[in-house]
Amino acid sequence: MTEREILEKRLEELRYKLETVKGEKCEIWTRVMGYHRPVSEFNKGKKSEFKERVYFEESVALKRL
């Protein structure tokens, strides 16, 4: 078996592993009105507001100085 064939076989094995990965649901919490709560419990309006949030990025802020 050539080195290329070995690498192709290993790549095929890794692709299979990647396709069969099963994750778990991740609960996202955020601070709202002074306390923390899970985003999954937000009402429709608050979920929409959460999706529109713009997060602070120091590198972007420094470019504006």
N, C-alpha and C positions, 0 to 999 in steps of 0.2 A: 504494500500500500504506500503510495507516494505521500509526501508531506501535504500536498494540496488536497488529496482525498481525505486525509485525516482531519484537516481543518474544515473541509466541507461537511464531514460527518458531525464534527463537534458543533458547527454552526447550525446544522439541522436539529441537533438535540437541544441547543439553547433556544432556538425558535419555538420548538414544541413546548418547552418549559414556560416560555413567555406567554404563549397562547393559552395555556392552561392555568395561569395564575388566577386565584380567586381572592379578592380583597374583602375587607370588612367595611361596613358603613362607618363613616367618620362623622362624629357630632361636632359641629362648629358652634362655638360660643362667641359672643361679642358683648361689649359693654353698651347698654342702652339706658338712658335716663338715670345714670349713677349706679346701676347694678348690672351683673352679668346674667345672661340667659341664652339658651340655645336658639339658634336661628330657625330650627325646625318648628319652634313653637310660635313664631311670629305670625301675625295676621297678614293678609294679602298686601296691604299697603306698606307695612313695615318691611316685608320681604323685598318689595320693589325698591324701596328706599335703600335697603342694604346693598342691592345689586348696583345701584348708581353711585355708591360711595367712591370717593377718590382718596387714595391713601398717600400720605406724605412720603416723599422720597428725598432724602437729603441731597443726593447728587443733582437732582433736578432743581432744587431750591438754590443750591450754590451757583448754578449756571446763570440764574436770573440776577445775581448780584452785580 
